[in-house]
Amino acid sequence: MAFIESLRKKVGWCPMKNSLRNEKQENCFSSFKLENDSQIAPRSAGLQEGKVLKAQVSLSRDGGIAKIVFPALIVFIISAIYISGNSVLDILPFLIMYLAFLALILYNRNTVTLNPEKVIIHRHLFKPLVLRKDDILQISVSKNKNHTYRWPTRLLTLTFLAIQLHRIVEGIIRGLQIRETSPVSAKLTLFLGEFLVVAFLLTLYYIFELLTPYKQTLKVTTHSNLNLEFYIEEPEELIAVLRNEKKEKGK
């Protein structure tokens, strides 16, 4: 025992001291680990994954409308030339145009989804448009002119539609008198042809009404030369997400 005690004193080994020292070191490292864990938490932890934002989006240089309307017009003209005279198939060109109007309505009803690294704009008939936050060049907020001038636009549109409908009804009555003995397909073609302009105006008016509820417009310009306009009631949430992400990338 005396030899062991002398050996302990020479080596300087103390079980109690070493245990206390190890305990302090473990506590120190554990607190450091917790502190670092809180610091390296995901930067977008406050953002719900895949959150759907109530907004309407339009592109300043949007080719989607042209991709829908122009092909429909070409098919309409070609089919009207080659099918003219066939009372059964005369209805086909007008059905194509009405389908194009429906496609325009679906195309303009988009959905905006917020993700930690990107904003996804889901569009009918086309692939989703992805806006990456590191591609953003400039963000600005302005008044929505569609909301400001909504009532004058509504009055003008409704007045023009009333005048147009009166003319259409007169044309349909005259056409039915002429085609009294014609088949049902010819009479239906008359109806669709007379209401074509009104259907187009109603489609444009519907798209206009999609934008009018929002008082502000959030304009986003990207490095890839993409210009988007977010029609949104409270743009602060979207601005905070985009700008916070940019600041954190700069750190």
Backbone as CSV, one residue per row, in Angstrom:
resi,resn,N_x,N_y,N_z,CA_x,CA_y,CA_z,C_x,C_y,C_z
1,MET,0.832,-1.202,0.000,0.000,0.000,0.000,0.859,1.240,0.000
2,ALA,1.927,1.220,0.796,2.802,2.387,0.835,3.446,2.625,-0.514
3,PHE,3.798,1.515,-1.207,4.392,1.656,-2.536,3.420,2.268,-3.530
4,ILE,2.148,1.845,-3.423,1.116,2.377,-4.337,0.878,3.850,-4.091
5,GLU,0.794,4.267,-2.785,0.595,5.666,-2.448,1.731,6.523,-2.962
6,SER,2.972,6.017,-2.796,4.127,6.788,-3.287,4.098,6.903,-4.804
7,LEU,3.604,5.832,-5.479,3.514,5.866,-6.937,2.472,6.884,-7.393
8,ARG,1.362,6.966,-6.700,0.324,7.954,-7.025,0.853,9.374,-6.887
9,LYS,1.609,9.628,-5.818,2.133,10.972,-5.612,3.132,11.347,-6.689
10,LYS,3.970,10.354,-7.107,4.941,10.651,-8.147,4.276,10.945,-9.477
11,VAL,3.284,10.093,-9.833,2.614,10.281,-11.124,1.667,11.451,-11.080
12,GLY,1.129,11.788,-9.928,0.173,12.890,-9.796,-1.223,12.516,-10.230
13,TRP,-1.566,11.229,-10.031,-2.883,10.741,-10.488,-3.878,10.861,-9.367
14,CYS,-4.993,11.502,-9.616,-6.044,11.657,-8.618,-7.372,11.342,-9.267
15,PRO,-7.992,10.215,-8.941,-9.234,9.841,-9.621,-10.317,10.884,-9.473
16,MET,-10.471,11.476,-8.295,-11.538,12.458,-8.081,-11.310,13.701,-8.909
17,LYS,-10.084,14.176,-8.943,-9.795,15.388,-9.714,-10.003,15.148,-11.194
18,ASN,-9.512,14.010,-11.690,-9.674,13.727,-13.121,-11.124,13.564,-13.497
19,SER,-11.916,12.934,-12.603,-13.339,12.780,-12.912,-14.025,14.125,-12.959
20,LEU,-13.689,15.013,-12.019,-14.272,16.360,-12.035,-13.836,17.119,-13.276
21,ARG,-12.543,16.953,-13.615,-12.035,17.648,-14.800,-12.735,17.153,-16.065
22,ASN,-12.904,15.816,-16.177,-13.593,15.268,-17.353,-15.033,15.720,-17.419
23,GLU,-15.679,15.794,-16.241,-17.070,16.231,-16.204,-17.201,17.670,-16.676
24,LYS,-16.263,18.543,-16.232,-16.290,19.935,-16.672,-16.083,20.044,-18.170
25,GLN,-15.113,19.243,-18.678,-14.849,19.282,-20.112,-16.053,18.812,-20.905
26,GLU,-16.738,17.748,-20.414,-17.915,17.246,-21.107,-19.031,18.285,-21.109
27,ASN,-19.211,18.958,-19.944,-20.227,20.004,-19.879,-19.900,21.144,-20.820
28,CYS,-18.627,21.489,-20.864,-18.203,22.576,-21.747,-18.463,22.227,-23.195
29,PHE,-18.075,20.994,-23.615,-18.271,20.587,-25.003,-19.732,20.417,-25.347
30,SER,-20.521,19.928,-24.363,-21.944,19.746,-24.647,-22.626,21.077,-24.853
31,SER,-22.285,22.101,-24.051,-22.888,23.423,-24.235,-22.439,24.031,-25.553
32,PHE,-21.194,23.817,-25.925,-20.698,24.327,-27.202,-21.430,23.672,-28.365
33,LYS,-21.710,22.395,-28.227,-22.409,21.677,-29.287,-23.829,22.191,-29.451
34,LEU,-24.524,22.407,-28.341,-25.891,22.912,-28.408,-25.927,24.296,-29.019
35,GLU,-24.973,25.130,-28.610,-24.936,26.486,-29.143,-24.700,26.468,-30.646
36,ASN,-23.786,25.613,-31.100,-23.518,25.533,-32.530,-24.701,24.964,-33.281
37,ASP,-25.411,23.996,-32.673,-26.580,23.429,-33.330,-27.634,24.479,-33.576
38,SER,-27.787,25.384,-32.615,-28.779,26.444,-32.815,-28.342,27.433,-33.875
39,GLN,-27.027,27.580,-34.039,-26.534,28.533,-35.025,-26.585,27.985,-36.439
40,ILE,-26.395,26.668,-36.570,-26.372,26.103,-37.909,-27.716,25.506,-38.291
41,ALA,-28.772,25.932,-37.619,-30.107,25.474,-37.991,-30.423,25.947,-39.391
42,PRO,-31.290,25.238,-40.095,-31.612,25.645,-41.474,-32.086,27.076,-41.527
43,ARG,-31.576,27.835,-42.473,-31.848,29.268,-42.530,-33.299,29.558,-42.871
44,SER,-33.973,28.577,-43.492,-35.365,28.788,-43.842,-36.275,27.944,-42.969
45,ALA,-35.842,27.695,-41.701,-36.630,26.847,-40.820,-37.990,27.449,-40.543
46,GLY,-38.097,28.784,-40.585,-39.367,29.436,-40.319,-40.332,29.342,-41.473
47,LEU,-39.884,28.912,-42.630,-40.733,28.831,-43.817,-41.286,27.426,-43.954
48,GLN,-42.593,27.336,-44.018,-43.231,26.044,-44.181,-42.941,25.484,-45.565
49,GLU,-42.521,24.220,-45.596,-42.157,23.584,-46.853,-43.379,23.477,-47.763
50,GLY,-43.247,23.998,-48.974,-44.336,23.890,-49.943,-45.548,24.728,-49.588
51,LYS,-45.361,25.878,-48.980,-46.494,26.717,-48.596,-47.111,27.358,-49.836
52,VAL,-48.422,27.261,-49.952,-49.140,27.843,-51.083,-49.492,29.287,-50.752
53,LEU,-49.075,30.199,-51.605,-49.284,31.624,-51.387,-50.480,32.103,-52.204
54,LYS,-51.334,32.894,-51.576,-52.484,33.436,-52.286,-52.026,34.629,-53.123
55,ALA,-51.864,34.399,-54.389,-51.365,35.438,-55.286,-51.688,35.044,-56.721
56,GLN,-51.532,36.015,-57.605,-51.691,35.793,-59.047,-50.421,36.292,-59.724
57,VAL,-49.922,35.535,-60.675,-48.642,35.863,-61.301,-48.830,36.015,-62.802
58,SER,-48.196,37.033,-63.350,-48.165,37.206,-64.798,-46.749,37.559,-65.219
59,LEU,-46.395,37.150,-66.424,-45.079,37.436,-66.968,-45.171,38.606,-67.927
60,SER,-44.233,39.548,-67.801,-44.247,40.724,-68.670,-44.023,40.332,-70.130
61,ARG,-43.159,39.347,-70.342,-42.892,38.869,-71.697,-43.386,37.434,-71.816
62,ASP,-44.679,37.293,-71.682,-45.264,35.966,-71.635,-45.635,35.488,-73.030
63,GLY,-45.081,34.356,-73.433,-45.428,33.782,-74.721,-46.498,32.723,-74.634
64,GLY,-47.016,32.489,-73.415,-48.027,31.464,-73.246,-49.319,31.780,-73.970
65,ILE,-49.757,33.049,-73.910,-50.995,33.449,-74.580,-50.853,33.294,-76.092
66,ALA,-49.701,33.718,-76.612,-49.469,33.587,-78.049,-49.440,32.121,-78.474
67,LYS,-48.882,31.258,-77.616,-48.816,29.833,-77.943,-50.202,29.196,-77.971
68,ILE,-51.152,29.801,-77.298,-52.513,29.258,-77.282,-53.363,29.856,-78.395
69,VAL,-53.309,31.199,-78.538,-54.219,31.884,-79.457,-53.811,31.702,-80.913
70,PHE,-52.544,31.902,-81.238,-52.109,31.850,-82.634,-52.341,30.490,-83.291
71,PRO,-51.950,29.385,-82.665,-52.266,28.091,-83.289,-53.765,27.872,-83.473
72,ALA,-54.563,28.331,-82.488,-56.013,28.176,-82.607,-56.552,28.984,-83.785
73,LEU,-56.017,30.198,-83.977,-56.458,31.020,-85.107,-56.076,30.383,-86.444
74,ILE,-54.868,29.834,-86.527,-54.430,29.197,-87.772,-55.321,27.996,-88.104
75,VAL,-55.577,27.165,-87.090,-56.446,26.002,-87.306,-57.860,26.454,-87.660
76,PHE,-58.315,27.531,-87.026,-59.652,28.051,-87.301,-59.775,28.501,-88.759
77,ILE,-58.794,29.225,-89.229,-58.837,29.728,-90.614,-58.753,28.580,-91.618
78,ILE,-57.815,27.665,-91.375,-57.650,26.546,-92.312,-58.896,25.671,-92.350
79,SER,-59.426,25.334,-91.168,-60.613,24.485,-91.123,-61.833,25.194,-91.685
80,ALA,-61.920,26.527,-91.490,-63.052,27.273,-92.040,-63.017,27.283,-93.559
81,ILE,-61.809,27.274,-94.135,-61.691,27.286,-95.600,-62.019,25.920,-96.201
82,TYR,-61.448,24.860,-95.598,-61.573,23.538,-96.208,-62.852,22.805,-95.803
83,ILE,-63.461,23.217,-94.677,-64.667,22.521,-94.220,-65.926,23.287,-94.612
84,SER,-65.780,24.510,-95.116,-66.936,25.337,-95.445,-67.854,24.596,-96.422
85,GLY,-69.158,24.620,-96.129,-70.140,23.966,-96.980,-70.629,22.652,-96.415
86,ASN,-69.865,22.054,-95.495,-70.294,20.826,-94.839,-71.001,21.208,-93.544
87,SER,-72.303,21.081,-93.503,-73.096,21.577,-92.380,-72.752,20.882,-91.071
88,VAL,-72.257,19.653,-91.141,-71.921,18.912,-89.925,-70.580,19.371,-89.359
89,LEU,-69.590,19.585,-90.226,-68.250,19.941,-89.774,-68.022,21.445,-89.655
90,ASP,-68.979,22.251,-90.064,-68.823,23.705,-89.939,-68.664,24.147,-88.492
91,ILE,-69.128,23.314,-87.573,-69.065,23.656,-86.155,-67.656,23.499,-85.589
92,LEU,-66.819,22.711,-86.258,-65.487,22.396,-85.742,-64.598,23.617,-85.534
93,PRO,-64.478,24.558,-86.490,-63.613,25.725,-86.263,-64.017,26.540,-85.030
94,PHE,-65.318,26.669,-84.801,-65.774,27.449,-83.647,-65.490,26.721,-82.339
95,LEU,-65.611,25.404,-82.361,-65.275,24.640,-81.163,-63.799,24.793,-80.817
96,ILE,-62.950,24.865,-81.831,-61.513,25.054,-81.596,-61.247,26.393,-80.902
97,MET,-61.921,27.445,-81.343,-61.721,28.760,-80.733,-62.246,28.793,-79.295
98,TYR,-63.377,28.157,-79.054,-63.906,28.122,-77.687,-62.991,27.316,-76.766
99,LEU,-62.389,26.270,-77.291,-61.418,25.524,-76.504,-60.179,26.379,-76.213
100,ALA,-59.791,27.221,-77.166,-58.663,28.130,-76.940,-58.990,29.134,-75.838
101,PHE,-60.225,29.644,-75.804,-60.631,30.566,-74.727,-60.585,29.861,-73.375
102,LEU,-61.043,28.612,-73.340,-60.980,27.838,-72.094,-59.533,27.623,-71.664
103,ALA,-58.651,27.369,-72.630,-57.233,27.186,-72.313,-56.628,28.471,-71.740
104,LEU,-57.044,29.616,-72.263,-56.564,30.896,-71.719,-56.982,31.073,-70.266
105,ILE,-58.211,30.705,-69.963,-58.702,30.828,-68.586,-57.901,29.923,-67.655
106,LEU,-57.687,28.673,-68.066,-56.930,27.742,-67.237,-55.485,28.177,-67.078
107,TYR,-54.907,28.706,-68.160,-53.506,29.132,-68.121,-53.289,30.269,-67.127
108,ASN,-54.249,31.171,-67.030,-54.088,32.330,-66.147,-54.470,32.042,-64.699
109,ARG,-55.026,30.882,-64.437,-55.299,30.495,-63.052,-54.098,29.706,-62.532
110,ASN,-53.119,30.410,-61.988,-51.900,29.750,-61.527,-51.846,29.685,-60.007
111,THR,-50.913,28.895,-59.506,-50.716,28.708,-58.073,-49.253,28.951,-57.735
112,VAL,-49.008,29.673,-56.653,-47.650,30.010,-56.232,-47.298,29.204,-54.980
113,THR,-46.172,28.486,-55.041,-45.712,27.674,-53.916,-44.349,28.171,-53.460
114,LEU,-44.221,28.415,-52.148,-42.961,28.878,-51.567,-42.172,27.693,-51.026
115,ASN,-40.910,27.607,-51.409,-39.979,26.612,-50.890,-38.753,27.342,-50.342
116,PRO,-37.952,26.682,-49.495,-36.800,27.377,-48.902,-35.839,27.978,-49.919
117,GLU,-35.669,27.368,-51.076,-34.682,27.841,-52.041,-35.278,28.403,-53.328
118,LYS,-36.592,28.276,-53.500,-37.177,28.685,-54.780,-38.660,28.955,-54.631
119,VAL,-39.210,29.629,-55.637,-40.639,29.878,-55.740,-41.118,29.179,-57.008
120,ILE,-42.129,28.334,-56.866,-42.634,27.563,-57.996,-43.999,28.098,-58.393
121,ILE,-44.149,28.421,-59.682,-45.413,28.918,-60.224,-46.009,27.801,-61.079
122,HIS,-47.072,27.224,-60.596,-47.733,26.133,-61.300,-48.749,26.708,-62.292
123,ARG,-48.583,26.322,-63.559,-49.462,26.805,-64.617,-50.100,25.625,-65.327
124,HIS,-51.381,25.772,-65.648,-52.055,24.729,-66.408,-51.523,24.711,-67.844
125,LEU,-51.450,23.515,-68.411,-51.081,23.295,-69.811,-49.596,23.502,-70.096
126,PHE,-48.844,24.089,-69.143,-47.419,24.322,-69.335,-46.664,23.812,-68.115
127,LYS,-45.361,23.631,-68.281,-44.537,23.195,-67.170,-44.477,24.277,-66.089
128,PRO,-44.304,23.882,-64.821,-44.168,24.875,-63.757,-42.971,25.791,-63.995
129,LEU,-43.138,27.044,-63.631,-42.061,28.027,-63.758,-41.359,28.146,-62.413
130,VAL,-40.046,27.912,-62.395,-39.264,27.911,-61.156,-38.466,29.203,-61.062
131,LEU,-38.680,29.945,-59.983,-37.935,31.172,-59.707,-36.992,30.898,-58.542
132,ARG,-35.718,30.784,-58.840,-34.724,30.531,-57.794,-34.309,31.851,-57.155
133,LYS,-34.173,31.816,-55.838,-33.917,33.049,-55.102,-32.537,33.630,-55.388
134,ASP,-31.573,32.776,-55.709,-30.240,33.295,-56.028,-30.186,33.903,-57.424
135,ASP,-31.276,33.797,-58.183,-31.335,34.381,-59.524,-32.000,35.758,-59.515
136,ILE,-32.476,36.190,-58.349,-33.216,37.451,-58.251,-32.255,38.639,-58.345
137,LEU,-32.607,39.581,-59.190,-31.789,40.777,-59.374,-32.389,41.977,-58.654
138,GLN,-33.694,42.157,-58.762,-34.336,43.344,-58.181,-35.771,43.009,-57.773
139,ILE,-36.200,43.620,-56.663,-37.563,43.465,-56.163,-38.141,44.852,-55.915
140,SER,-39.342,45.096,-56.391,-39.991,46.392,-56.175,-41.493,46.184,-56.016
141,VAL,-42.119,47.105,-55.298,-43.560,47.047,-55.040,-44.212,48.310,-55.592
142,SER,-45.327,48.147,-56.257,-46.062,49.294,-56.808,-47.554,49.036,-56.691
143,LYS,-48.346,50.056,-56.979,-49.802,49.915,-56.942,-50.284,49.089,-58.124
144,ASN,-51.305,48.330,-57.884,-51.910,47.544,-58.945,-52.879,48.434,-59.730
145,LYS,-52.537,48.762,-60.953,-53.384,49.636,-61.765,-54.715,48.972,-62.113
146,ASN,-54.713,47.657,-62.200,-55.959,46.950,-62.473,-56.962,47.159,-61.343
147,HIS,-56.452,47.222,-60.110,-57.322,47.480,-58.968,-57.782,48.938,-58.935
148,THR,-56.898,49.843,-59.325,-57.223,51.272,-59.298,-58.308,51.612,-60.305
149,TYR,-58.196,51.070,-61.510,-59.135,51.407,-62.580,-60.160,50.292,-62.826
150,ARG,-60.456,49.533,-61.797,-61.344,48.389,-61.992,-62.765,48.805,-62.332
151,TRP,-63.286,49.844,-61.664,-64.680,50.227,-61.902,-64.886,50.902,-63.255
152,PRO,-64.026,51.820,-63.693,-64.187,52.326,-65.068,-64.082,51.230,-66.117
153,THR,-63.163,50.291,-65.901,-63.017,49.185,-66.855,-64.257,48.307,-66.858
154,ARG,-64.807,48.057,-65.685,-66.021,47.242,-65.603,-67.190,47.912,-66.318
155,LEU,-67.352,49.201,-66.096,-68.474,49.919,-66.725,-68.342,49.918,-68.242
156,LEU,-67.138,50.188,-68.748,-66.923,50.185,-70.193,-67.157,48.793,-70.789
157,THR,-66.658,47.772,-70.096,-66.818,46.407,-70.601,-68.284,45.993,-70.632
158,LEU,-69.002,46.264,-69.548,-70.416,45.882,-69.480,-71.253,46.657,-70.500
159,THR,-70.914,47.924,-70.706,-71.644,48.717,-71.707,-71.410,48.165,-73.105
160,PHE,-70.161,47.865,-73.418,-69.848,47.319,-74.735,-70.495,45.949,-74.931
161,LEU,-70.508,45.125,-73.884,-71.129,43.812,-73.985,-72.635,43.915,-74.199
162,ALA,-73.275,44.888,-73.541,-74.722,45.075,-73.725,-75.043,45.453,-75.169
163,ILE,-74.238,46.365,-75.718,-74.442,46.766,-77.123,-74.183,45.593,-78.058
164,GLN,-73.121,44.844,-77.774,-72.764,43.714,-78.624,-73.818,42.610,-78.553
165,LEU,-74.343,42.363,-77.374,-75.369,41.329,-77.222,-76.646,41.698,-77.971
166,HIS,-77.006,42.969,-77.960,-78.188,43.419,-78.711,-77.996,43.158,-80.203
167,ARG,-76.813,43.443,-80.696,-76.534,43.194,-82.109,-76.535,41.706,-82.418
168,ILE,-75.998,40.902,-81.492,-75.928,39.453,-81.694,-77.321,38.835,-81.736
169,VAL,-78.180,39.268,-80.836,-79.544,38.720,-80.803,-80.276,39.023,-82.108
170,GLU,-80.122,40.237,-82.602,-80.749,40.588,-83.882,-80.196,39.721,-85.015
171,GLY,-78.877,39.497,-85.008,-78.275,38.665,-86.043,-78.746,37.220,-85.971
172,ILE,-78.913,36.700,-84.761,-79.372,35.323,-84.599,-80.819,35.182,-85.080
173,ILE,-81.663,36.151,-84.759,-83.063,36.098,-85.204,-83.143,36.109,-86.725
174,ARG,-82.385,36.979,-87.361,-82.388,37.014,-88.831,-81.836,35.709,-89.410
175,GLY,-80.775,35.195,-88.789,-80.184,33.957,-89.288,-81.111,32.761,-89.159
176,LEU,-81.850,32.686,-88.064,-82.789,31.580,-87.879,-83.943,31.653,-88.869
177,GLN,-84.357,32.884,-89.201,-85.428,33.016,-90.199,-84.965,32.519,-91.565
178,ILE,-83.685,32.813,-91.883,-83.151,32.353,-93.168,-82.936,30.842,-93.157
179,ARG,-82.423,30.325,-91.997,-82.104,28.901,-91.902,-83.215,28.116,-91.206
180,GLU,-84.440,28.482,-91.453,-85.558,27.843,-90.764,-85.621,26.344,-91.049
181,THR,-85.287,25.959,-92.247,-85.341,24.540,-92.622,-83.973,23.857,-92.552
182,SER,-82.977,24.559,-92.049,-81.629,23.996,-91.971,-81.537,22.990,-90.822
183,PRO,-80.549,22.091,-90.853,-80.372,21.134,-89.745,-79.920,21.825,-88.464
184,VAL,-79.973,21.059,-87.374,-79.616,21.603,-86.056,-78.151,22.026,-86.021
185,SER,-77.280,21.306,-86.693,-75.857,21.638,-86.693,-75.607,23.012,-87.298
186,ALA,-76.360,23.370,-88.344,-76.206,24.686,-88.967,-76.673,25.795,-88.020
187,LYS,-77.782,25.542,-87.317,-78.265,26.546,-86.358,-77.292,26.705,-85.185
188,LEU,-76.712,25.597,-84.731,-75.734,25.678,-83.640,-74.486,26.418,-84.089
189,THR,-74.084,26.202,-85.321,-72.940,26.940,-85.878,-73.225,28.432,-85.901
190,LEU,-74.480,28.796,-86.223,-74.864,30.210,-86.213,-74.716,30.812,-84.826
191,PHE,-75.180,30.098,-83.803,-75.072,30.580,-82.426,-73.610,30.752,-82.017
192,LEU,-72.798,29.731,-82.264,-71.390,29.792,-81.864,-70.639,30.896,-82.600
193,GLY,-70.957,31.092,-83.867,-70.287,32.142,-84.636,-70.654,33.533,-84.157
194,GLU,-71.929,33.734,-83.837,-72.365,35.062,-83.386,-71.807,35.404,-82.001
195,PHE,-71.653,34.390,-81.147,-71.189,34.640,-79.774,-69.670,34.562,-79.643
196,LEU,-68.958,34.407,-80.743,-67.506,34.240,-80.676,-66.810,35.471,-80.102
197,VAL,-67.181,36.643,-80.586,-66.567,37.886,-80.103,-66.893,38.105,-78.630
198,VAL,-68.146,37.844,-78.255,-68.549,38.020,-76.856,-67.781,37.054,-75.953
199,ALA,-67.597,35.824,-76.401,-66.844,34.843,-75.610,-65.401,35.292,-75.415
200,PHE,-64.812,35.866,-76.452,-63.436,36.361,-76.338,-63.355,37.529,-75.345
201,LEU,-64.315,38.440,-75.407,-64.330,39.568,-74.474,-64.554,39.106,-73.037
202,LEU,-65.425,38.132,-72.856,-65.661,37.605,-71.517,-64.419,36.906,-70.972
203,THR,-63.662,36.254,-71.841,-62.424,35.613,-71.405,-61.408,36.648,-70.924
204,LEU,-61.244,37.728,-71.710,-60.331,38.794,-71.299,-60.801,39.459,-70.007
205,TYR,-62.104,39.635,-69.879,-62.653,40.253,-68.672,-62.427,39.357,-67.452
206,TYR,-62.554,38.062,-67.630,-62.315,37.129,-66.529,-60.854,37.189,-66.084
207,ILE,-59.937,37.237,-67.037,-58.514,37.341,-66.698,-58.235,38.653,-65.964
208,PHE,-58.903,39.728,-66.407,-58.756,41.011,-65.732,-59.254,40.932,-64.291
209,GLU,-60.359,40.240,-64.069,-60.923,40.141,-62.720,-60.058,39.289,-61.801
210,LEU,-59.231,38.430,-62.358,-58.307,37.661,-61.520,-57.274,38.557,-60.843
211,LEU,-56.980,39.704,-61.461,-55.933,40.601,-60.953,-56.476,41.738,-60.107
212,THR,-57.744,42.055,-60.252,-58.291,43.247,-59.587,-58.380,43.166,-58.064
213,PRO,-58.552,41.993,-57.431,-58.690,41.997,-55.968,-57.463,42.472,-55.223
214,TYR,-56.299,42.449,-55.859,-55.044,42.757,-55.167,-54.662,44.215,-55.372
215,LYS,-54.323,44.882,-54.277,-54.009,46.315,-54.322,-52.569,46.598,-54.741
216,GLN,-51.687,45.628,-54.582,-50.264,45.874,-54.840,-49.701,44.850,-55.821
217,THR,-48.653,45.265,-56.478,-47.949,44.399,-57.426,-46.489,44.299,-57.009
218,LEU,-46.017,43.093,-56.858,-44.619,42.846,-56.526,-43.896,42.437,-57.804
219,LYS,-42.998,43.297,-58.262,-42.280,43.030,-59.508,-40.908,42.450,-59.186
220,VAL,-40.586,41.354,-59.847,-39.316,40.659,-59.628,-38.587,40.554,-60.963
221,THR,-37.352,41.034,-60.979,-36.484,40.918,-62.151,-35.339,39.977,-61.810
222,THR,-35.012,39.088,-62.718,-33.977,38.093,-62.467,-32.769,38.307,-63.372
223,HIS,-31.672,37.656,-63.028,-30.467,37.716,-63.846,-30.673,37.046,-65.205
224,SER,-31.603,36.099,-65.259,-31.881,35.406,-66.513,-32.885,36.147,-67.388
225,ASN,-33.055,37.447,-67.130,-33.899,38.319,-67.944,-35.364,37.874,-67.922
226,LEU,-35.821,37.481,-66.733,-37.213,37.087,-66.540,-37.891,38.121,-65.654
227,ASN,-39.017,38.659,-66.115,-39.761,39.670,-65.377,-41.118,39.110,-64.965
228,LEU,-41.343,39.061,-63.657,-42.594,38.533,-63.137,-43.304,39.591,-62.311
229,GLU,-44.613,39.524,-62.310,-45.441,40.429,-61.518,-46.345,39.592,-60.626
230,PHE,-46.123,39.692,-59.315,-46.937,38.982,-58.343,-48.025,39.932,-57.848
231,TYR,-49.261,39.604,-58.144,-50.394,40.373,-57.631,-50.793,39.746,-56.305
232,ILE,-50.558,40.498,-55.232,-50.682,39.927,-53.896,-51.210,40.983,-52.937
233,GLU,-52.024,40.551,-51.976,-52.632,41.492,-51.029,-51.607,42.029,-50.044
234,GLU,-50.787,41.144,-49.476,-49.760,41.542,-48.513,-48.414,40.974,-48.983
235,PRO,-47.652,41.758,-49.716,-46.387,41.234,-50.271,-45.257,41.125,-49.265
236,GLU,-45.482,41.543,-48.016,-44.398,41.562,-47.042,-43.820,40.170,-46.798
237,GLU,-44.691,39.158,-46.757,-44.206,37.804,-46.491,-43.283,37.317,-47.602
238,LEU,-43.698,37.519,-48.827,-42.872,37.084,-49.952,-41.578,37.884,-50.022
239,ILE,-41.650,39.198,-49.756,-40.447,40.035,-49.774,-39.474,39.588,-48.694
240,ALA,-39.998,39.299,-47.494,-39.140,38.883,-46.386,-38.425,37.577,-46.715
241,VAL,-39.132,36.656,-47.318,-38.518,35.373,-47.674,-37.410,35.570,-48.704
242,LEU,-37.693,36.351,-49.733,-36.710,36.550,-50.799,-35.495,37.328,-50.309
243,ARG,-35.714,38.396,-49.580,-34.599,39.241,-49.141,-33.787,38.597,-48.035
244,ASN,-34.430,37.888,-47.115,-33.676,37.202,-46.069,-32.768,36.146,-46.657
245,GLU,-33.279,35.474,-47.663,-32.474,34.442,-48.325,-31.257,35.064,-48.980
246,LYS,-31.450,36.234,-49.603,-30.328,36.894,-50.271,-29.279,37.369,-49.258
247,LYS,-29.762,37.908,-48.111,-28.820,38.386,-47.123,-27.992,37.245,-46.562
248,GLU,-28.664,36.092,-46.321,-27.959,34.984,-45.746,-26.935,34.410,-46.722
249,LYS,-27.244,34.492,-48.003,-26.276,34.010,-48.993,-25.058,34.925,-49.042
250,GLY,-25.265,36.213,-48.698,-24.150,37.140,-48.746,-23.250,37.051,-47.532
251,LYS,-23.741,36.402,-46.458,-22.940,36.320,-45.252,-21.795,35.345,-45.434
